[in-house]
């Protein structure tokens, strides 16, 4: 009962978030899942580790699919290249049991999150120049990826 209430709250939070906040929520969830993957690997819980890595890949995939190349131009193309690299790096790290790969991707996500927060904070002061990265019509898809 309690868990279903928490899930409903999380789902509502995601579905009602503005696109900028949704991107930040996705970064948080991806970073959190990579930390879980690392912990589960170290404790030998490989199935749980695999699930956490898969959730991270799903989130990165949603971030990539939400890029607006018309409005974002070169920045969106650069982000797509970064997201593609992260996905490949996670696949390689997971198959080689290389925790450095998890750490590398988590660090990249933390840098992107910090940059995005700074841009959006500046936008609050200067009239919101943040590009729209998430298509509101896809919020249900993003909700599934970013809930954990």
HUZIWO-V686867 format. One record per residue. RES is the residue in one small letter. BURIAL is I if it has 24 or more other ideal C-beta (glycine too) atoms within 12 Angstrom, else O. Layout:
res=RES burial=BURIAL
res=RES burial=BURIAL
This chain:
res=x burial=O
res=x burial=O
res=x burial=O
res=x burial=O
res=x burial=O
res=x burial=O
res=x burial=O
res=x burial=O
res=x burial=O
res=x burial=O
res=x burial=O
res=x burial=O
res=x burial=O
res=x burial=I
res=x burial=I
res=x burial=O
res=x burial=I
res=x burial=O
res=x burial=I
res=x burial=I
res=x burial=I
res=x burial=I
res=x burial=I
res=x burial=I
res=x burial=I
res=x burial=I
res=x burial=I
res=x burial=I
res=x burial=I
res=x burial=I
res=x burial=I
res=x burial=I
res=x burial=I
res=x burial=I
res=x burial=I
res=x burial=I
res=x burial=I
res=x burial=I
res=x burial=O
res=x burial=I
res=x burial=I
res=x burial=O
res=x burial=O
res=x burial=O
res=x burial=O
res=x burial=O
res=x burial=O
res=x burial=O
res=x burial=I
res=x burial=O
res=x burial=O
res=x burial=I
res=x burial=I
res=x burial=I
res=x burial=I
res=x burial=I
res=x burial=I
res=x burial=I
res=x burial=I
res=x burial=I
res=x burial=I
res=x burial=I
res=x burial=I
res=x burial=I
res=x burial=I
res=x burial=I
res=x burial=I
res=x burial=I
res=x burial=O
res=x burial=O
res=x burial=O
res=x burial=O
res=x burial=O
res=x burial=O
res=x burial=I
res=x burial=I
res=x burial=O
res=x burial=O
res=x burial=I
res=x burial=I
res=x burial=O
res=x burial=I
res=x burial=I
res=x burial=O
res=x burial=O
res=x burial=I
res=x burial=I
res=x burial=O
res=x burial=I
res=x burial=I
res=x burial=O
res=x burial=O
res=x burial=I
res=x burial=I
res=x burial=O
res=x burial=O
res=x burial=O
res=x burial=O
res=x burial=O
res=x burial=O
res=x burial=I
res=x burial=I
res=x burial=O
res=x burial=O
res=x burial=I
res=x burial=I
res=x burial=O
res=x burial=I
res=x burial=I
res=x burial=O
res=x burial=O
res=x burial=I
res=x burial=I
res=x burial=O
res=x burial=O
res=x burial=I
res=x burial=O
res=x burial=O
res=x burial=O
res=x burial=I
res=x burial=O
res=x burial=O
res=x burial=O
res=x burial=O
res=x burial=O
res=x burial=O
res=x burial=O
res=x burial=O
res=x burial=O
res=x burial=I
res=x burial=I
res=x burial=I
res=x burial=I
res=x burial=I
res=x burial=O
res=x burial=O
res=x burial=O
res=x burial=I
res=x burial=I
res=x burial=O
res=x burial=I
res=x burial=I
res=x burial=I
res=x burial=O
res=x burial=I
res=x burial=I
res=x burial=I
res=x burial=I
